[in-house]
């Protein structure tokens, strides 16, 4: 793994976070965005309406940053597209 790859991807991760904050504010969905630095993973869960205990997420996806820079960029693009597709078609 290239140790500097996650640093290069920060702008894409920030873009995802901004998009999710906007959705939470405008669409009344509850968003969980988690970063697991020890395993190079980002996780997103979206709950329609308000979150409640034992409520299943209506959308969930994970991004693992663990390969070459080119692969990571492709994975981030797929991750962003997955989130955008869900938001545009289901919220």
C-alpha positions as CSV (number, residue, x, y, z in Angstrom):
1,X,0.0,0.0,0.0
2,X,1.2,3.5,-0.8
3,X,1.3,5.3,2.6
4,X,0.5,8.6,1.0
5,X,-2.5,7.4,-1.0
6,X,-5.1,8.3,1.7
7,X,-3.7,11.8,2.0
8,X,-4.2,12.3,-1.8
9,X,-7.8,11.1,-1.5
10,X,-8.8,13.6,1.3
11,X,-10.5,16.0,-1.2
12,X,-12.8,13.2,-2.4
13,X,-13.6,12.2,1.1
14,X,-14.4,15.8,2.1
15,X,-16.6,16.0,-1.0
16,X,-18.6,13.0,0.2
17,X,-18.9,14.4,3.7
18,X,-20.2,17.7,2.4
19,X,-22.7,16.0,0.2
20,X,-23.9,13.9,3.2
21,X,-24.3,16.9,5.5
22,X,-26.3,18.6,2.9
23,X,-28.6,15.6,2.5
24,X,-29.1,15.3,6.2
25,X,-30.1,19.0,6.4
26,X,-32.3,19.1,3.4
27,X,-33.8,15.7,3.1
28,X,-34.5,14.8,6.7
29,X,-32.3,11.6,6.6
30,X,-30.0,10.6,9.4
31,X,-26.5,10.0,8.2
32,X,-23.7,8.1,9.9
33,X,-20.2,8.7,8.4
34,X,-17.5,6.8,10.1
35,X,-13.7,6.7,9.5
36,X,-11.7,3.7,10.8
37,X,-8.1,5.0,10.4
38,X,-6.6,1.8,11.8
39,X,-7.9,-0.2,8.8
40,X,-8.2,2.5,6.2
41,X,-12.0,2.3,5.9
42,X,-14.8,4.8,5.5
43,X,-18.4,3.7,6.2
44,X,-21.7,5.4,5.4
45,X,-25.1,4.5,6.6
46,X,-28.3,6.5,5.7
47,X,-31.5,6.1,7.5
48,X,-34.7,7.6,6.0
49,X,-36.2,10.0,8.5
50,X,-34.8,9.8,12.0
51,X,-32.6,7.0,13.4
52,X,-34.1,4.8,16.0
53,X,-32.6,1.8,17.9
54,X,-33.0,-1.5,15.9
55,X,-33.9,0.4,12.7
56,X,-32.1,-0.9,9.6
57,X,-30.2,1.5,7.4
58,X,-31.9,2.2,4.1
59,X,-28.4,2.5,2.5
60,X,-25.0,1.3,3.6
61,X,-21.7,1.2,1.9
62,X,-18.0,0.9,2.8
63,X,-14.8,2.2,1.2
64,X,-11.5,0.5,1.8
65,X,-8.4,2.4,0.9
66,X,-5.8,-0.3,0.7
67,X,-4.3,-0.6,-2.8
68,X,-2.5,1.5,-5.4
69,X,-3.4,5.2,-5.8
70,X,-5.1,4.5,-9.2
71,X,-7.2,1.7,-7.6
72,X,-8.1,3.9,-4.7
73,X,-9.2,6.7,-6.9
74,X,-11.5,4.3,-8.8
75,X,-12.9,2.9,-5.5
76,X,-13.6,6.4,-4.2
77,X,-15.4,7.3,-7.5
78,X,-17.5,4.1,-7.2
79,X,-18.2,4.9,-3.5
80,X,-19.3,8.5,-4.4
81,X,-21.4,7.3,-7.3
82,X,-23.1,4.7,-5.1
83,X,-24.1,7.3,-2.5
84,X,-25.2,9.8,-5.2
85,X,-27.3,7.2,-6.9
86,X,-29.1,6.3,-3.7
87,X,-29.7,9.9,-2.8
88,X,-31.0,10.8,-6.2
89,X,-33.3,7.8,-6.5
90,X,-34.5,7.2,-3.0
91,X,-34.5,10.4,-1.0
